[in-house]
Amino acid sequence: MSTRARILTWLAWVVLLSQQVIDAWSLQLPWVIWLFKVLPLLLFLPGMLRDNLRSYIWLCFICLGYFMALVERLFAQPGSVLAMVGMVAVVVLFTAAMLYVRWRAQELRVPGDQKLDSGE
């Protein structure tokens, strides 16, 4: 299951990154805005390539910012297909990354490493 979640996370990440680049290009935004739109997603690329679970956790946190921006954009422009694609991508990215972290952490956990309920 974790392998499927990781693949889905990567696909959604690529779609969201592409959506942000196309959006910035189509609106002819200045380079500073490009940085704010694209750089947060690119910061997690090395950690994702190394399969660092903390990178996936922080990616989920950053997705919330993209979610808020896309919700605002959808209210301002309800018919924007690009914003709808971005919204679907960010929801899938958040969900897939969250599930990947959960399932991968369970796979990495050593069976004898469980703590006792008595507090010992």
Secondary structure by P-SEA (a helix, b strand, c coil): caaaaaaaaaaaaaaaaaaaaaaaaaacccaaaaaaaccccccaaaaaaaccaaaaaaaaaaaaaaaaaaaaaaaaccccaaaaaaaaaaaaaaaaaaaaaaaaaaaacccccccccccc
